[in-house]
Structures are given as C-alpha cells and as structure tokens.
Amino acid sequence: MKLKLKIAGVLTVAGLALAAPASADLTLLGLHTDTSGGNVTYDATVDRGSVGCTSCEGAITNLASGTYAAPRPNASDHDGFSGTEADFFQLSNSSDASELAFIEAISGEDFTSGVKTDGGGGDLVFSTDAEWILLKVGQEPNYAVIHNTNGLQEFSFDGDQGTGLSHWTAFGGTTTVSEPGMLALFGVGLMLLGFMRRRAIA
C-alpha cells in the first residue's frame, strides 16, 4: 500500500515538474533577409523570437555585421554556443537530408535521422530529451540550432515579427512528450492517489 502511494506521488510530482514553465530564455536574433535585394543581413539588434528552456544553449555564427549573398550563413559559419542567444543559419533546402547534414556539421556527431514535428506556424510548447533541436522559423535564413544540456525538459518557442515555427526536428533523443502528454501524466498520478486513499479509508 505504501509503495503504491509512493509511486502515485512520484507520477504526480513528475507531471508537475514537466508541466512547469521554462526558466531560461535564448533570444533568436541577428539574421534576417534584406527584402530589397534578397541578401542576408546580420544585425544583432533584430529580435526574431525566443526559446525558453531550463538548461540549453544556442548555436552562434562567426559573422560580423554586414550583408551577405544567400545562402550564408551556413554550417561552416558556426562559431560555438551561447547560453543567452541563438543565431539563424540557412540551408540549401529544407529536406530531411539537408537538415541531417547540417546538424551533423554543427554538432560534430553522426545521426541516422531526425524526428520532425510540425510547428503549426505559431508559438509552441514541447518537451524532449533530444540533445539537438533544429527549429525552422519564418523568413530566410530560418534555422536555429538548440543544444539541450539538461535531458528531458520543456521548451517553448515564442515568435516575434510574425515569424511562426514551421517545424522542429530532434536529433539524438529517445523521448518526445507533447504538452497534453505531460498533463496526462499528472492526471494519472492524481487518479492513483485518489484511488489509493479511497481504498485506505475503506
């Protein structure tokens, strides 16, 4: 009986922990398309959104301010990671193969494939234990790389300047839990606690 109550309590706490809001923010900034000429302009004052997380970091470029012909910046312009911001990169196309090659170049790891999830074109909250997350957002250049440094945790995407989330692709993880899934876990824990208490009273 005590063991069952402990299990139910753990499930409830796990559901609360997973449903808790993210506690840190990465600003998605710096890179956007010059609509007048179709070139890529780097401007550190351009805020295109944010990613909330408990512990993660974003890939940043080694580009100084200036204008570059598409498709720059690309994986070769990767210059490390930041705990406060993530720059946008551009792929030659948005195919699964291009995304895989890009994340392998940034991470220095080999993956068989990634798990792609539709972003719905707006803001989103999701949880995953994937080590690497590739976000496709709005206008070109439109790929931001997030390095997950804390295992299974919640991420939130908040777009700015009308930049919705096209999709996100996870690499190196085994578990992806949607927001409804987290709430269900919390609910199962509560139901088990209630059931165990009724049996104890009877």
Secondary structure, 3 states (H helix, E strand, C coil): CHHHHHHHHHHHHHHHHHHCCCCEEEEEEEEEEECCCCEEEEEEEEEEEEEEECCEEEEEECCCCEEECCCCCCHHHEEEEECCEEECECCCCCCHHHHHHHHHHHHCCCCCCCEEEECCCCCEEEEECCCEEEEEECCCCCEEEEEECCCCEEEEEEECCCCCEEEEEEECCCCEEEHHHHHHHHHHHHHHHHHHHHHHHC
